[in-house]
Amino acid sequence: MDSKALDYVCIFTGGSIRGGAYVGALRAMNELGVKNKCYVGSSVGAVIGVFHAVGYNADELEEIVNEFNFELFKDINLSFNKDFSISRGEYFYEWVKEKIEKKFYGKKYKKGENLPVTFNDIEQDIVILTTDLYTTKAKIFSKQETPHFEIAKAVRISSGMPGLLKATEHNGQLLVDGDLSRSWPIWKIIPSLFDYNCRMLEFRLEGSKERFQIENTADYLNSVYTAFSNFAADHVISTYQDRDKFDYIRLDAGNVNITDFNLSKEGKKHLYTMGYNTTIDFFTKKLPQKRLLILPHYEKILVALKETKTYFENSKYILAKNRLAELFVTISKSRRIIDNAYYEEILEFYEKFMNNLFVAFAIVSIIKDKNKLLKTLNTIIIDLENKVSEIKEFINTDLINH
């Protein structure tokens, strides 16, 4: 289907080796025609998002994940101050750098001889999230924020899980894994994502909620991370999943240990398949059902605005004013569901309407700039009509028969 309903800012959170599930998710989105206008990633989400953004397809990404193992972290680091970590992260950085440059330069690639690939160099927008430990605030790398910064370095920084990879000093900041921000929706941390004027799709890569076997340090760390991550995902998804603008896909990696960098090919294949099936199920079943529930909220608002327009055209301004007041009662019940942009449009019109309305003896009413206000109202109605049509088109599309 050719519709803005499938235009997304696609957000991949972290999860270490579990990130193989994103390969299946990307394959599913490609098959369904989902258009990713921007990729946002933290930690392994940054790795997969960047590789896809520079041109690796799902088959190639499977090969890359299959070769990923603990050897990438073998540059041991024994510091116990703020540089505390198992690995310095140089092997990992060189691996990411090589993958990016090989795809970007193609036949012109010569190891160690090409210029670093920066955010400005690639066509696809990619945003990488990291965390500054000095301020406990997010640090963003992107075409808008850091156009000339090397993408591979940003990925390395965002993948700096405390204790695994050494933190990075940059411009007076101590930067580590962007996934420390996962207790919040990522779009709340990066307001510039709203400039894309499309829906937000945030993947949450989680582990099983079943009882874990904790027999060693790796098991313990995995259980701690999974507990923190699951609590955050439960809160974020339950709070925002019903809203029109924001979609969430929870990928359940089961009992895959985040530190199992030598996960078998069969284990990785399970992740690919899970990511694919979960994403297909969301777009073909859960999302149509969600949009079916959202549709009446927009339809009620549209009816009220059309009635207001009729009163307005017939110079019945008091009736128009009363109908708008009733509309805000309706919106108060729908505001947490509908796209906030429509609420802001309607509120702005209402304020202009009231500022231009003069009432004498509660009977005679006069309006200034009638034609200008009517044009504004018509624009809002057309926007909402397009929105309703978009939702109906999505619900009725043969996407659900995939």
Secondary structure, 3 states (H helix, E strand, C coil): CCCHHHEEEEEECCCHHHHHHHHHHHHHHHHHCCEEEEEEECCHHHHHHHHHHCCCCHHHHHHHHHHCCHHHHCCECCCCCCCCEEECCHHHHHHHHHHHHHHHHHHHCCCCCCCCCEHHHCCCEEEEEEEECCCCEEEEECCCCCCCCEHHHHHHHHCCCCEEECCEEECCEEEEEHHHHCCCCHHHHCHHHHHHCCEEEEEEEECCCCCCCCCCHHHHHHHHHHHHHHHHHHHHHHHHCCCCCEEEEEEECCCCCCCCCCCCHHHHHHHHHHHHHHHHHHHHHHHHHHHHHHHHHHHHHHHHHHHHHHHHHCCCHHHHHHHHHHHHHHHHHHCCCCCHHHHHHHHHHHHHHHHCEEEECCCEEEECCHHHHHHHHHHHHHHHHHHHHHHHHHHHCHHHHC
